[in-house]
Amino acid sequence: MKINVPDNRKIRLIINSDAKNEADDQFAIVQALLSEKFIVKGIIGAHFGRENSMIKSYEECKLIVKLTKQEGKFPVVKGSVKKMKSETEYEYSEGARLIVEEALKDDSHPLYIIFLGAITDMACALQEYPEIQDKVNIVWIGGGRYPEGSPEFNLGNDILAANIVFNSTANMWQIPSNAYKTMVASMAELMIKVKTQGELGNYLIQQMIEFINENIHIKPWINTEAWILGDSPAVGVLLEEQKGYYDIIEAPYVTEDFKYTYTGKNRDIRVYHTLNVRFILEDMFAKLELFARGEI
């Protein structure tokens, strides 16, 4: 017997991912694609501050779509090649256009866009069509600890874009580094609960091991006993809001040294300070198993 999600409970979803930056985006994308609550409207390959990084992310997103048997159901498009130069010099990418087109549709299902890397494409979309800011809901994995701020990879890949989004009126949920870094999974647990789940599960672990072997001597943060699945919370909080796990805070202005400052002019946003890690992980493990069984 299957629980059918009523149509009025579903939400439209666009996924923006720097999928080839590390090894965790893939888990978040898979969890989203296997969740019945979402009407997926597209996936955008995002840059991560290096040459050809957007193309690598785009190709990885296409592969994940193929492995989840979702080909042809929604577009996979290219995001901005690099961060914004200024508020007037930027790339209005395919990804930004997808966001705008979906936001301007007459559709009763609310539109959420999850950003698993730099928030460049959202900022570019807002610059081109500011009228969409009250038609989108933004969930961003990025930014440092509140209230002071701190260096953080996704924010560092486009601080200007973050400030444009913070300065908008769009509904925004931010999951900063102190929250997303709690999404720790044991490598042994991943071997048992993911690798065994067919071609898809095997690939998720294979690409992680490849990343570890290629980078372990140059990235001291790599831990062979555990992995931070830091992008999965963007999906998790849409599946279950986790009330009590966030604060409502004035959106900051971010300085070039990653400090948060407050002008009193920006609207309030939701900022998660912790997460229900067990729920998010167990939901992902269960959906992988159900997919391997052919039940979803």
C-alpha positions as CSV (number, residue, x, y, z in Angstrom):
1,M,0.0,0.0,0.0
2,K,1.3,3.5,-0.9
3,I,0.6,6.9,0.6
4,N,-0.3,9.2,-2.1
5,V,0.7,12.9,-1.6
6,P,-2.4,15.1,-2.3
7,D,-1.7,17.5,-5.2
8,N,-2.3,20.5,-3.0
9,R,0.5,19.4,-0.7
10,K,3.1,19.2,-3.5
11,I,5.6,21.9,-4.3
12,R,7.5,22.8,-7.4
13,L,11.3,22.4,-7.0
14,I,14.3,23.6,-8.9
15,I,17.7,22.2,-7.9
16,N,20.8,24.3,-8.3
17,S,24.0,22.2,-7.7
18,D,27.7,22.4,-7.9
19,A,27.5,18.7,-8.2
20,K,31.1,17.9,-9.1
21,N,32.7,20.1,-6.4
22,E,32.8,17.4,-3.8
23,A,30.9,14.2,-3.1
24,D,27.7,15.2,-1.2
25,D,25.5,17.0,-3.7
26,Q,24.7,13.7,-5.4
27,F,23.1,12.4,-2.2
28,A,20.9,15.5,-1.9
29,I,19.8,15.4,-5.6
30,V,18.9,11.7,-5.4
31,Q,16.9,12.3,-2.2
32,A,15.0,15.1,-3.9
33,L,14.3,13.1,-7.1
34,L,13.0,10.1,-5.1
35,S,10.6,12.3,-3.0
36,E,6.9,12.4,-4.1
37,K,6.3,15.7,-2.5
38,F,8.3,17.5,-5.2
39,I,7.3,18.4,-8.7
40,V,10.8,18.8,-10.1
41,K,11.0,21.5,-12.7
42,G,14.6,21.4,-13.5
43,I,18.2,21.0,-12.3
44,I,20.9,23.6,-12.9
45,G,24.6,22.8,-13.0
46,A,26.4,25.5,-10.9
47,H,30.0,26.7,-10.9
48,F,32.3,26.3,-7.9
49,G,34.9,28.9,-8.7
50,R,37.2,26.9,-10.9
51,E,37.7,26.6,-14.7
52,N,35.1,24.4,-16.4
53,S,33.5,23.7,-13.0
54,M,29.9,24.5,-14.2
55,I,30.2,22.1,-17.1
56,K,31.5,19.4,-14.7
57,S,28.5,20.0,-12.4
58,Y,26.1,20.0,-15.4
59,E,27.4,16.6,-16.6
60,E,27.2,15.1,-13.2
61,C,23.6,16.3,-12.7
62,K,22.7,14.6,-16.0
63,L,24.3,11.4,-14.8
64,I,22.3,11.4,-11.6
65,V,19.1,12.0,-13.5
66,K,19.9,9.0,-15.7
67,L,20.7,6.8,-12.7
68,T,17.4,7.7,-11.0
69,K,15.5,7.0,-14.3
70,Q,14.2,10.6,-14.5
71,E,15.5,11.4,-18.0
72,G,13.1,13.5,-20.1
73,K,10.9,14.5,-17.1
74,F,12.4,18.0,-16.6
75,P,15.3,20.0,-18.1
76,V,18.9,19.9,-16.9
77,V,20.5,23.2,-17.8
78,K,23.7,25.2,-17.4
79,G,24.2,27.8,-14.8
80,S,26.6,30.8,-14.8
81,V,30.2,29.9,-15.7
82,K,31.5,32.1,-12.9
83,K,30.6,34.6,-10.2
84,M,29.1,38.0,-10.9
85,K,31.5,40.8,-11.8
86,S,29.1,43.5,-10.6
87,E,25.4,44.2,-10.3
88,T,25.4,45.1,-14.0
89,E,28.0,42.7,-15.3
90,Y,26.9,39.1,-15.0
91,E,25.7,36.1,-17.1
92,Y,22.0,35.6,-17.5
93,S,22.4,31.9,-17.8
94,E,20.0,29.1,-18.9
95,G,19.6,28.3,-15.2
96,A,18.7,31.9,-14.3
97,R,16.2,31.9,-17.2
98,L,14.7,28.6,-16.0
99,I,14.1,30.2,-12.5
100,V,12.5,33.3,-14.1
101,E,10.3,31.3,-16.4
102,E,9.1,29.0,-13.7
103,A,8.5,31.9,-11.2
104,L,6.3,33.8,-13.7
105,K,4.1,30.8,-14.4
106,D,0.5,30.8,-13.2
107,D,0.8,27.7,-11.0
108,S,-0.8,27.2,-7.5
109,H,2.1,25.0,-6.4
110,P,4.7,27.2,-4.5
111,L,8.1,27.3,-6.2
112,Y,11.2,26.5,-4.1
113,I,14.7,26.7,-5.4
114,I,17.4,24.9,-3.4
115,F,21.0,26.1,-3.8
116,L,23.7,23.6,-2.9
117,G,26.6,25.9,-3.9
118,A,27.1,29.5,-4.9
119,I,23.8,31.5,-5.2
120,T,24.9,33.2,-8.5
121,D,22.0,32.1,-10.7
122,M,19.4,33.3,-8.2
123,A,21.0,36.7,-8.0
124,C,21.3,37.0,-11.8
125,A,17.6,36.1,-12.1
126,L,16.6,38.7,-9.6
127,Q,18.7,41.4,-11.3
128,E,17.0,40.6,-14.7
129,Y,13.5,40.3,-13.3
130,P,13.1,41.8,-9.8
131,E,9.4,41.1,-10.0
132,I,10.0,37.4,-9.3
133,Q,11.3,38.1,-5.8
134,D,7.9,37.6,-4.2
135,K,7.2,34.5,-6.3
136,V,10.1,32.3,-5.2
137,N,11.2,30.6,-2.0
138,I,14.9,30.2,-1.7
139,V,16.7,27.5,0.4
140,W,20.5,28.0,0.5
141,I,23.2,25.8,1.9
142,G,25.8,28.5,2.5
143,G,27.2,31.2,4.7
144,G,29.1,31.2,8.0
145,R,27.9,31.1,11.6
146,Y,25.6,33.7,13.0
147,P,25.6,36.4,14.2
148,E,29.2,37.4,13.2
149,G,29.8,35.4,10.1
150,S,32.8,33.3,9.1
151,P,34.6,32.1,5.9
152,E,32.5,29.6,4.0
153,F,33.0,28.0,0.6
154,N,29.7,28.5,-1.1
155,L,29.5,32.1,0.1
156,G,33.1,32.8,-0.9
157,N,32.3,31.7,-4.5
158,D,30.0,34.7,-4.9
159,I,29.6,37.2,-2.0
160,L,28.0,39.8,-4.3
161,A,25.3,37.3,-5.3
162,A,24.6,36.5,-1.7
163,N,24.2,40.2,-0.9
164,I,21.8,40.7,-3.8
165,V,19.6,37.8,-2.5
166,F,19.9,39.0,1.1
167,N,18.8,42.4,0.0
168,S,15.7,41.1,-1.9
169,T,12.2,40.5,-0.5
170,A,12.2,36.8,-1.4
171,N,11.3,34.3,1.2
172,M,14.6,32.7,2.2
173,W,15.8,29.8,4.4
174,Q,19.5,29.7,5.0
175,I,21.4,26.7,6.3
176,P,24.8,28.1,7.3
177,S,28.0,26.1,7.9
178,N,27.5,25.4,11.7
179,A,24.2,23.7,10.9
180,Y,25.1,21.8,7.7
181,K,28.3,20.5,9.2
182,T,26.3,18.5,11.6
183,M,25.1,16.2,8.8
184,V,27.7,13.6,9.6
185,A,27.4,10.0,8.3
186,S,29.8,7.2,9.2
187,M,31.6,5.8,6.1
188,A,30.8,2.3,7.4
189,E,27.2,3.2,7.6
190,L,27.2,4.5,4.1
191,M,28.8,1.3,2.9
192,I,26.1,-0.8,4.5
193,K,23.1,1.4,3.8
194,V,24.0,3.0,0.4
195,K,26.5,0.9,-1.5
196,T,24.3,-2.1,-1.4
197,Q,21.3,-0.4,-3.0
198,G,21.7,-1.3,-6.7
199,E,23.5,0.7,-9.4
200,L,22.4,4.1,-8.0
201,G,23.6,3.3,-4.4
202,N,26.9,1.8,-5.7
203,Y,27.6,4.9,-7.8
204,L,27.0,7.3,-4.9
205,I,29.7,5.5,-2.9
206,Q,32.0,4.9,-5.9
207,Q,32.2,8.7,-6.7
208,M,32.8,9.4,-3.0
209,I,35.7,7.0,-2.8
210,E,37.1,8.3,-6.0
211,F,37.0,11.9,-4.6
212,I,38.7,10.7,-1.4
213,N,41.5,8.9,-3.2
214,E,42.1,11.8,-5.6
215,N,42.2,14.4,-2.8
216,I,43.2,12.9,0.5
217,H,46.8,14.1,0.2
218,I,45.8,17.7,-0.6
219,K,42.7,18.2,1.4
220,P,43.4,17.8,5.1
221,W,39.7,18.0,6.1
222,I,39.0,14.6,4.5
223,N,38.0,12.1,7.1
224,T,38.1,8.4,5.9
225,E,35.8,7.4,8.9
226,A,33.0,9.9,8.2
227,W,31.5,12.2,5.6
228,I,29.5,15.4,6.0
229,L,26.5,15.2,3.7
230,G,26.2,19.0,4.0
231,D,23.8,19.5,1.0
232,S,21.1,17.1,2.2
233,P,19.5,19.5,4.7
234,A,18.2,21.6,1.8
235,V,16.0,18.7,0.9
236,G,15.4,17.6,4.5
237,V,13.9,20.9,5.6
238,L,11.4,20.9,2.7
239,L,10.3,17.4,3.6
240,E,9.9,18.4,7.2
241,E,10.3,22.1,8.3
242,Q,11.9,21.1,11.6
243,K,10.3,23.9,13.6
244,G,12.3,24.8,16.6
245,Y,15.5,24.3,14.7
246,Y,15.8,27.8,13.3
247,D,15.7,31.4,14.2
248,I,14.1,34.4,12.4
249,I,16.9,36.9,11.8
250,E,17.4,40.1,9.8
251,A,19.2,39.2,6.5
252,P,22.7,40.5,6.8
253,Y,25.0,42.4,4.4
254,V,28.3,40.4,4.0
255,T,31.6,42.1,3.8
256,E,34.5,40.8,1.7
257,D,36.1,39.3,4.8
258,F,32.9,37.2,5.4
259,K,31.6,39.3,8.3
260,Y,27.8,39.8,8.7
261,T,26.7,43.3,9.3
262,Y,23.2,44.6,9.8
263,T,21.7,47.7,8.3
264,G,18.2,47.4,9.7
265,K,16.8,47.7,6.2
266,N,16.7,44.0,5.0
267,R,13.7,41.8,5.7
268,D,13.9,38.8,8.1
269,I,14.9,35.4,6.9
270,R,14.9,31.9,8.4
271,V,18.3,30.7,9.6
272,Y,18.7,27.1,10.8
273,H,21.0,26.7,13.8
274,T,20.6,22.9,14.0
275,L,19.0,20.0,12.1
276,N,17.2,16.7,12.6
277,V,20.1,14.7,11.2
278,R,18.5,11.3,12.0
279,F,15.4,12.1,10.0
280,I,17.2,13.4,6.9
281,L,19.6,10.5,6.8
282,E,17.1,7.8,7.5
283,D,14.7,9.2,4.9
284,M,17.5,9.1,2.3
285,F,18.5,5.6,3.2
286,A,14.9,4.3,3.1
287,K,14.2,5.9,-0.3
288,L,17.4,4.4,-1.8
289,E,16.3,1.0,-0.7
290,L,12.7,1.5,-2.0
291,F,14.1,2.6,-5.3
292,A,16.4,-0.4,-5.5
293,R,13.4,-2.6,-4.9
294,G,11.5,-0.9,-7.7
295,E,8.9,0.5,-5.2
296,I,9.4,4.1,-6.1
